[in-house]
Amino acid sequence: MSYNPKTPFPNAPRVRLGDYIKRSTVNNKDLKYGIELIQGVTNKGKFSIPKGSTLEIDLKPYKLVDNGAFVYNPSRLNIGSLAYRTEGFCIVSHLYIVFYLNDEGKKRINPEYLYMYFRREEFYREVTFRNFGSQRPEFNFNDMSELEIPLPELTVQQKYVDVYNAMVANQQSYERGLDDLKLVCDGYIEDLRRKMPCKKIGPYIHRHDIRNGQNGTKNVMGISTSKEFREPSAKVNRNELSNYKVVKPRQIGFVQTTHNEKVFAYAFNNTDEDIVVSSVNEVFSTEEDKLYPEYLCMFFNRTEFDRYARFHSWGSARETFTWNDLLEVQIPIPDIKVQKAIADIYTVYKKRKAINEQLKAQIKNICPILIKGSLEEGKQ
């Protein structure tokens, strides 16, 4: 089955991937390994601890994974759920497919180069094309084996892998600095909690219910679990926003329900434009000479506050954290100059976090460029 008559890199030497890889189905049948070693694969191409309880799971069918393994979800490969293992031994769901380079593959293919090849939108489109018409699209190991991939010499592969790894190392170094900055912010908060009494924030916040109206803004947003404004779902009719609530600059909106989100989902409008959100959300501002909004947001961003909001939602049939619940929240409220000084550090953290996400996106976007460059050099 050919993917496209306009095959990318038509002059590059191509090989059948199945000649260079071998599948592994070795599982945890003796229950030698426990839940602490379970890993999943995200659509970011990374291993991560899966969400949800794993206490009642039968671990016998879980597959063993060691360094050098490629692991992917056959029903989600088209969105990038494939990772290359370098972090040591783990176990993964029996639904995943696990494969390694065979002896011949180790002579011809740099595994990191192959991972770069997989981390491209072009590859995801090929997976989607090959799955087309299937009742339950799954890209199984036979499909993977039948792929024909362009392959330059190992020295050329290594050259472009080195470029990729240098970018990854730079991003990871930046991220470690980001973690240190977050620790500084959390340290200040903990220090304040120990040194001064907490006060209810109710007297310092004000509820708003301004509707957008017929001629209002089209700048509609949702509120994400990552505690930011996000693009709304496709079902939002941008021509029917009159009943939406307005979040003016330096105001905060939050989602009352916590059952689905499992966090206190809120967003701070740090732009110069009005934003409109669903009418079911709450909108409020702070008395900025007494409670700086960025300072308050630092508390909202803590996992401790997520747990607080969830705990105070449990008594409700719909598990909601209401405006009245918010009024009862207690935090240390120091002098406004102290609040601003701490919030300034947090603002730097947020900006650097955004830069870090841009770096991650650049790393992903560089993969097709590096693959193209390696193949062109290989032809020469």
DRENTORVO-964453 format. One record per residue (C-alpha): residue in three letters; x, y, z. Coordinates in steps of 0.25 Angstrom, whole numbers, padded with zeros to 4 digits, always signed. Layout:
BEGIN
AlaXYZ/...
END
This chain:
BEGIN
Met+0000+0000+0000/Ser+0006+0013-0004/Tyr+0004+0025+0004/Asn+0004+0036-0006/Pro+0009+0038-0020/Lys+0017+0050-0016/Thr+0025+0042-0007/Pro+0034+0050+0002/Phe+0049+0049-0002/Pro+0047+0041-0014/Asn+0062+0040-0017/Ala+0066+0035-0003/Pro+0070+0021-0001/Arg+0058+0014+0006/Val+0058+0002+0014/Arg+0046-0007+0020/Leu+0046-0004+0035/Gly+0041-0018+0038/Asp+0055-0024+0034/Tyr+0062-0016+0045/Ile+0052-0017+0057/Lys+0047-0028+0066/Arg+0035-0028+0075/Ser+0035-0031+0090/Thr+0023-0037+0097/Val+0030-0041+0110/Asn+0021-0039+0121/Asn+0020-0038+0136/Lys+0014-0052+0138/Asp+0022-0055+0150/Leu+0017-0042+0157/Lys+0032-0038+0159/Tyr+0029-0023+0157/Gly+0019-0015+0164/Ile+0011-0002+0161/Glu+0022+0007+0164/Leu+0028+0004+0151/Ile+0016+0006+0143/Gln+0017+0016+0131/Gly+0009+0021+0120/Val+0012+0029+0107/Thr+0007+0043+0105/Asn+0004+0049+0091/Lys+0016+0058+0094/Gly+0024+0045+0092/Lys+0028+0044+0106/Phe+0027+0033+0117/Ser+0019+0038+0129/Ile+0012+0032+0141/Pro-0003+0029+0137/Lys-0014+0036+0143/Gly-0025+0029+0152/Ser-0024+0018+0162/Thr-0015+0005+0158/Leu-0018-0002+0171/Glu-0028-0012+0166/Ile-0021-0015+0152/Asp-0016-0029+0149/Leu-0001-0026+0146/Lys+0002-0040+0140/Pro-0001-0036+0125/Tyr+0007-0023+0127/Lys+0019-0023+0117/Leu+0034-0021+0121/Val+0041-0009+0115/Asp+0056-0006+0116/Asn+0065+0004+0110/Gly+0065+0004+0095/Ala+0050+0001+0094/Phe+0040+0008+0085/Val+0026+0008+0092/Tyr+0014+0012+0085/Asn-0001+0012+0086/Pro-0007+0006+0073/Ser-0020+0013+0074/Arg-0013+0027+0077/Leu-0001+0027+0069/Asn-0007+0037+0059/Ile-0006+0047+0070/Gly+0008+0044+0074/Ser+0007+0034+0085/Leu+0020+0027+0083/Ala+0032+0029+0092/Tyr+0047+0024+0092/Arg+0051+0018+0106/Thr+0064+0023+0112/Glu+0060+0025+0126/Gly+0062+0011+0131/Phe+0053-0001+0133/Cys+0038+0000+0134/Ile+0025-0007+0131/Val+0014-0003+0122/Ser+0000-0007+0118/His-0002-0020+0110/Leu-0009-0011+0100/Tyr+0003-0004+0096/Ile+0013-0009+0085/Val+0027-0011+0089/Phe+0039-0013+0079/Tyr+0054-0011+0079/Leu+0064-0010+0068/Asn+0069-0024+0064/Asp+0084-0027+0062/Glu+0084-0023+0047/Gly+0076-0010+0051/Lys+0086-0006+0061/Lys+0097-0006+0050/Arg+0088+0002+0041/Ile+0079+0011+0049/Asn+0082+0021+0060/Pro+0070+0019+0070/Glu+0069+0034+0073/Tyr+0069+0037+0058/Leu+0057+0027+0057/Tyr+0050+0034+0068/Met+0052+0048+0061/Tyr+0046+0041+0049/Phe+0034+0037+0057/Arg+0032+0051+0063/Arg+0027+0058+0050/Glu+0014+0062+0046/Glu+0017+0055+0032/Phe+0018+0042+0040/Tyr+0005+0044+0047/Arg-0002+0047+0034/Glu+0003+0034+0028/Val-0002+0026+0040/Thr-0016+0033+0038/Phe-0015+0029+0023/Arg-0012+0015+0026/Asn-0023+0014+0036/Phe-0033+0020+0027/Gly-0045+0010+0025/Ser-0042+0002+0037/Gln-0054+0000+0046/Arg-0045+0002+0059/Pro-0033+0009+0054/Glu-0020+0002+0060/Phe-0006+0003+0055/Asn-0001-0011+0059/Phe+0013-0016+0058/Asn+0010-0022+0044/Asp+0007-0008+0039/Met+0019-0003+0046/Ser+0028-0013+0039/Glu+0022-0010+0026/Leu+0027+0004+0026/Glu+0038+0008+0016/Ile+0046+0019+0022/Pro+0058+0027+0015/Leu+0071+0024+0022/Pro+0084+0032+0021/Glu+0097+0026+0026/Leu+0099+0025+0041/Thr+0110+0036+0041/Val+0100+0046+0035/Gln+0089+0041+0045/Gln+0098+0043+0056/Lys+0101+0057+0052/Tyr+0086+0062+0052/Val+0084+0054+0065/Asp+0095+0062+0071/Val+0088+0075+0067/Tyr+0074+0070+0072/Asn+0081+0066+0086/Ala+0087+0079+0087/Met+0074+0086+0086/Val+0068+0076+0096/Ala+0079+0078+0106/Asn+0077+0093+0105/Gln+0062+0092+0107/Gln+0064+0083+0119/Ser+0075+0092+0126/Tyr+0065+0104+0124/Glu+0054+0095+0130/Arg+0062+0092+0142/Gly+0064+0107+0145/Leu+0049+0108+0144/Asp+0047+0098+0155/Asp+0057+0105+0164/Leu+0049+0118+0162/Lys+0036+0111+0165/Leu+0043+0106+0178/Val+0046+0120+0182/Cys+0032+0124+0180/Asp+0026+0113+0188/Gly+0037+0115+0199/Tyr+0032+0130+0201/Ile+0018+0125+0202/Glu+0021+0115+0212/Asp+0030+0125+0220/Leu+0018+0134+0221/Arg+0008+0123+0225/Arg+0017+0120+0237/Lys+0020+0135+0241/Met+0007+0142+0240/Pro-0008+0138+0242/Cys-0017+0135+0231/Lys-0029+0144+0227/Lys-0042+0142+0219/Ile-0041+0147+0205/Gly-0056+0151+0205/Pro-0054+0165+0209/Tyr-0044+0168+0198/Ile-0051+0162+0186/His-0063+0167+0178/Arg-0072+0158+0169/His-0076+0163+0155/Asp-0087+0159+0146/Ile-0086+0168+0133/Arg-0092+0162+0121/Asn-0086+0163+0107/Gly-0098+0168+0100/Gln-0102+0169+0085/Asn-0090+0177+0081/Gly-0080+0172+0090/Thr-0066+0166+0088/Lys-0064+0153+0080/Asn-0052+0150+0089/Val-0058+0137+0095/Met-0049+0128+0103/Gly-0050+0115+0111/Ile-0044+0113+0125/Ser-0034+0101+0125/Thr-0029+0091+0136/Ser-0016+0097+0134/Lys-0021+0110+0140/Glu-0021+0119+0127/Phe-0030+0124+0117/Arg-0031+0115+0105/Glu-0038+0115+0091/Pro-0052+0110+0093/Ser-0058+0097+0087/Ala-0063+0097+0073/Lys-0077+0096+0078/Val-0077+0111+0083/Asn-0085+0120+0074/Arg-0077+0133+0073/Asn-0089+0140+0068/Glu-0097+0136+0080/Leu-0089+0142+0091/Ser-0099+0153+0097/Asn-0101+0145+0110/Tyr-0086+0142+0112/Lys-0079+0148+0124/Val-0069+0159+0122/Val-0055+0157+0129/Lys-0049+0171+0129/Pro-0034+0173+0129/Arg-0028+0169+0143/Gln-0040+0161+0147/Ile-0041+0146+0150/Gly-0051+0136+0145/Phe-0053+0122+0150/Val-0061+0109+0148/Gln-0070+0105+0159/Thr-0070+0090+0156/Thr-0058+0082+0161/His-0064+0068+0158/Asn-0059+0067+0144/Glu-0047+0076+0145/Lys-0041+0070+0158/Val-0035+0084+0160/Phe-0039+0098+0163/Ala-0039+0103+0149/Tyr-0037+0118+0148/Ala-0031+0129+0139/Phe-0026+0143+0141/Asn-0028+0153+0130/Asn-0014+0159+0129/Thr-0017+0165+0115/Asp-0022+0179+0111/Glu-0035+0174+0105/Asp-0048+0169+0110/Ile-0050+0154+0110/Val-0064+0147+0110/Val-0066+0133+0117/Ser-0078+0124+0119/Ser-0089+0130+0128/Val-0088+0118+0137/Asn-0074+0123+0142/Glu-0071+0133+0153/Val-0064+0146+0150/Phe-0057+0155+0161/Ser-0047+0165+0164/Thr-0038+0169+0176/Glu-0036+0182+0184/Glu-0022+0183+0178/Asp-0017+0192+0189/Lys-0020+0181+0199/Leu-0019+0168+0191/Tyr-0011+0168+0179/Pro-0017+0158+0168/Glu-0004+0152+0164/Tyr-0001+0149+0178/Leu-0015+0142+0180/Cys-0012+0134+0167/Met+0000+0128+0173/Phe-0009+0122+0183/Phe-0019+0117+0173/Asn-0008+0110+0165/Arg-0003+0101+0177/Thr-0007+0087+0177/Glu-0011+0089+0192/Phe-0022+0099+0187/Asp-0027+0089+0177/Arg-0029+0079+0189/Tyr-0035+0089+0197/Ala-0045+0093+0186/Arg-0048+0078+0184/Phe-0050+0075+0199/His-0060+0087+0200/Ser-0068+0082+0188/Trp-0071+0068+0192/Gly-0083+0072+0200/Ser-0090+0076+0187/Ala-0098+0067+0178/Arg-0090+0073+0166/Glu-0077+0076+0174/Thr-0077+0091+0172/Phe-0067+0101+0178/Thr-0076+0113+0179/Trp-0074+0128+0181/Asn-0078+0126+0195/Asp-0068+0116+0197/Leu-0057+0125+0191/Leu-0061+0136+0201/Glu-0057+0127+0212/Val-0043+0124+0207/Gln-0032+0128+0217/Ile-0018+0132+0213/Pro-0007+0141+0219/Ile-0008+0155+0214/Pro+0004+0163+0216/Asp+0007+0178+0213/Ile+0004+0180+0198/Lys+0019+0183+0195/Val+0022+0169+0200/Gln+0011+0163+0191/Lys+0016+0171+0179/Ala+0030+0166+0181/Ile+0027+0152+0182/Ala+0017+0153+0171/Asp+0028+0159+0162/Ile+0036+0146+0164/Tyr+0024+0138+0160/Thr+0022+0147+0148/Val+0036+0144+0143/Tyr+0033+0129+0146/Lys+0021+0129+0137/Lys+0028+0137+0126/Arg+0039+0127+0126/Lys+0029+0115+0126/Ala+0023+0120+0114/Ile+0037+0121+0107/Asn+0040+0107+0112/Glu+0027+0102+0104/Gln+0032+0110+0092/Leu+0045+0103+0093/Lys+0038+0089+0094/Ala+0030+0093+0081/Gln+0042+0097+0074/Ile+0049+0084+0077/Lys+0037+0076+0071/Asn+0036+0085+0059/Ile+0051+0083+0056/Cys+0050+0068+0054/Pro+0044+0069+0040/Ile+0055+0080+0037/Leu+0066+0071+0042/Ile+0061+0058+0035/Lys+0060+0066+0022/Gly+0074+0072+0024/Ser+0080+0058+0027/Leu+0074+0052+0015/Glu+0079+0063+0005/Glu+0093+0062+0011/Gly+0092+0046+0010/Lys+0089+0048-0005/Gln+0101+0056-0007/
END
